[in-house]
């Protein structure tokens, strides 16, 4: 996907328990971690239950102590109280708080300018692939939002947690009357921080004829967790051309979607700059309102379990989350669900029932 090795922490740097590989693309940083020793209970239990997934979403904060004190007063579980790590490049304060399921938030506060590569304890990567520079650059810029799936009736408590413990507020919401297909439905609330720079959508399944992709996620993840990470680009056509050339697999959207889209755009107050034929060829979705539009596309799951996937998104004065595309997205995912044998009949109590 165009990320390159950025920093490393492991046996060679003095980390005896956990190895961390940091990859970077513009402002996007992913840290991939594994246990080094047999019997690492915390990581072992997590991976046995959830498989490969997003364990932690880190936030850069201005006052770690205040946030932790406020969260604790509101009933949050503090996984690790604030602590400081130092090296020759500066000092950084951390704390870890529990959010939905086994997901955590690491709070990172720089105690003055930090002049190191990444964070204390990290060094240059041991190896940089010389072939990466010769591949087409996807041009992904920053994390747009991170979506967390919840079991039925747990979305509102999760949104309340962000409101009480991290002082977030509601930014956007939809219910199952707006987002549904013939078979399944969802409800969604988007939480954001005071400055509205961090977006955390929360989804839950709604009762439908068959198991929704939200419920499928919850079943295979063993509870709530991060469903997808949306990555923002300023040129989605070029990005998707390059990502496809590098081997990224995306969900397929039926051509009928674009027939409907063309009809809707005839009476729309906005004009899509991109060539619709090109968008159709690349299977990029379009959502719009009276003020602007967004372009988005979703990868297939990034691992064997049908859990975490990625989104690529480009915005033109549109701050929604593709509600107009949820039905098309659901239908595309339902095709993959059916291939996995998971598009099962939903009983009134929310359980799956096998069918021929």
N, C-alpha and C positions, 0 to 999 in steps of 0.2 A: 504493500500500500504506500510505498514511498517514504516510510520512516527509516531513519538511519541511527546506528548506535551512537549514544551520546555520553553515557556515564555507566560506571560499573562498581559494584561492591560485592566482595566475595572473599574466599580464603586468601587470595593474593593481597587483599587490602586490610586483612585483619578481622573480617567478619566471619565468625566461626559457625554460626547457626543458619544463616539465611544468605542466599545469593540473590542479588538484584541487578537486572539488566534494564537500563533506561534507554528508551528510544524516543526520538524527537522528530517532529515536522513542524516548522515555524513555531507557533506558540503551544502546540499540542505535545504533552509529555505523558507517556505511558511507562509505568514501572512494572516489569514482570519479575515475580519472585518465586523461588522454590526453596524447600528445606534442604539443608546440606547433610544432615545426620539422620540415620534411621530413628524412628520413634518420635519425631517432632509432632507432638500431640495437637497443637493448635492448628497448624497447616494441614496435617494429615486428616483430622476430623473434618475440616472445612472441605477439602478436596474429595473426600469419600462421600460427603453428603451432596455437595453442589457441583462437583466437577470443576473444569476451568471456568472462571468467572471473575467478576469485578468485586473484590473484597473491600476496597477502600476508595473513597472519592475525597481527595485532599482539597482544602480551601486555604488560600493565602489570606491571613487575617491581620488586623492592626493591633488587637489586644486579646491575646490568647487567654489570659487569666480572667478577664471580665466575661468572656463568652462562656468559659467553662463554669465559672461561678453562677452565672445566670441559668445555664442549662441544668446544672445540678439542683438549683433551687426549684426548678420546674419539674424535677423528677427524672431527668435524663440519667442514663447509665454512663458513667465515666470509665472507659476502659483503661486509660492511662492518664494520671494526673500530669499537669504541665512539667516538662523537664527541658533542660538545655543541653545541646551538643555543640562543641567547639572544635575548630581546627585552626590552622595558621591563616585561613582566609576570612574568619569571622565566626559569629555565634548565631544559632537558630534555636528558637523555642518551639516545642511541639506539645500537643495533647491529642488524645484520641477519645471520641465519643461514639456511642452506639446509636445507630438509626434503625431502619426497618430490617427485620430478620437478622442475619449475621453480618450485614453491611455496616461499615464504620466510616466516620469522617475524621481524617487527620487534619488538625489545625496547625498551620505553619506561620510563625511570626519571625521575621528577620530582625534581630537585635542590632540595628545599624546595617550598613551596606555589607552584603556578603559577596566576596570577590572570587569565590571558588567556582569550579565547573558547574556544580549542581547543588549539593547539600553536603554538610560535613560527613566525612567517611567515604565519599565517592571519588573515584579516580577515572582517568581516561579508560575507555573500553579496551579490552585486551586485543580485540580484532575488529577491523573495519573492512567490510566486503568491497574490494576494488571494482566489482562489476556494477554496484548500485549507481554510481555516478553516470554510467552509460545508459541507464533506463530512463524512460520519459518521466518527468516530474509531475505528480498529480496536483500539486498546488492546494493542499488542505491547510487551512490557516489557524483555526482555533476551535475549541469545544463550544458548540452552540447550546446544547442541553444534554442532560443525562436522565434517562427515564427509568423509574422503578416500578415493577409490577407487584401488586398486592393481591392476596386472596380476597374473595368476596367479603364485603363489609369491613375491610381493613384500610381502605383508601382514606376515609375521613379521619380516623385516628392518626394515620401517618401524617396527613397534612396538618392536623392540630399539633403534632409533635414539632414540626418545623416552625410553626407559628409561635408556640410557647417557648421552645428550647433554643432556637436559633434566630428568633425574631424575624422570620420570613413573613410574607403575606401572599394571599392568593392573587395570581396574575391572570388566570384564564381557566375556564372549566367547561366541560361538556357532559351530557348524560347519555344513557342508552337509547333515548328517544331520538337523539341526533345521529348517533353512530351505531349502525347495525347493518347486518346483511341478512340474507334468508336464514342463516344458521346461527349467527353469534352476534354478541354486542359487547360494548365496553362503556365504562364511565372513566373520566379523567379530570384531575385537578392539577394545575401547574403552580408550583410554589416558587417564589423568588425572594432574593434578599432586598434590603432597603433601597440600594442603588439600582436594582433590577438588572444587574450584570450576570447573576447566576440563576439559571432556570432549572428547576427540578420537577418535571412532570411525574405524576403518580397515577397509575392505571389500576383498575380492578375489573374483573369479568362481570358481566350481567347475564342473567339466565336467558338462554336461547334454545334453539332446537338441538344444537350439538355443542360439544366442548369448544370454547373459544380459544384463540391462540394465547390469550392471557392466562387462561386456566392451564393450558398445555405447558406454558412456561413454568407456572407455579408448581405443577406436578413434577416436572423433570428437574427443577432447581431445588426441590425440597423445601419450598416456602418462598417468601418474598425475596426479591433481589433486583439487581440492575438488569433491565431488559435490553436497552441499547444506548449507545453513545452517538450523538449527532455531531458531525464534523463540518464546519462551515468553510465554504470556498467562494471565491469571487468570480469563478468561471467554471460552472458545473459541467458544461459540455466538454471542455478540454479535460477537466478532471476525470470524468467518467470514461472518456476515450482512452486516457492513459491508464486508469485503473483496470479497465477491461483488458488492455494490452498486456498488463502485468499479471493477469490471471484472476482478478477479483470476480466473484460470482454474485450477481444481483437477482432479486426477485423479478419474475416476468409479469408484465401487465398486458391484458388483452387489448387488441387494436380497437375494440369497441369503446374503450375508455376515451380514446382520442377523438372518436366520432362525436361522443357526447360533449367533450371538452370544446371542440370547435363550435358547436352550437351555442354553448353557454357564453363563449367569448364574443360572439356576435353582438350580444346585448350588454356586455360588460363595460364598466366605466374606465377600465384600464386596458392597456395594450401590451401584450407579451412581446418583448423585443426579439426573443429567440425564434428561430425557424421551427414551427410545430412539427414539420416532417422529421427534422433532426431529433427533436425531443422524443418523438414516437419511435424512431429507429433505436434510440438509446434507452427507451423505456423510462424516461424521466417524467415524474408526475408534476402537475401544476395545481396550486391552490391560490385563490385570490379573493380580495374584497374590493370595496370601492376605492381604496387608497393605494393598493399595491398587490404584489404577488410573491409567492415563493416557489422554488423548484426543489424537488427532493427525490431521492431514490434510496432503497434499502438493500443491504447485502443479505445473502443467505446466512444462517447461523455460522459463527466463526469457529465452531468446534463441533464434535459429534452430537452432543446433547442439543436438542432444539431450544436453546436458551439465548445466550447473548449474541446480538448482531450489531452492525454499525449502520449509520445513516449518513448520507452526504446531502447538504442543504445549502441553497443560495437564496438570499432574501433581497427583495426590492421593496422597501418601505412596507413590509408585512411582518407582523410580530406574532402571528399565530403559529400553530403546530401541525398544519395540514389536515384540519378537520374534514375538509372537502374531499380529501384523499383517503380517509380512514377506511371507507367502504371498499374502495379499490384495493387498498393494501391488505385488508382482511381477506378479500376474495383471493388475492394472490397467495397469501399465506395459507389459506384453507386448502388450496390445491396441493401445496407441499405437505400440509398436515395429513391430507387424505393419502398421499403417497407413503407417509410414515405410519398409516393405520391409526391415526389419532383423531380423526374427525368423527367422533363417536356421538351417539345420541345422548342428550342431556336429560336426566330425570328431574322431576320437580324439586328434589332435595339437593340438586347441584352435582349429582354424581354421574359418571359415565356409564352408559349401557352399550354393550357390544351389539353390532348389527351386521347383517350381510350386505 
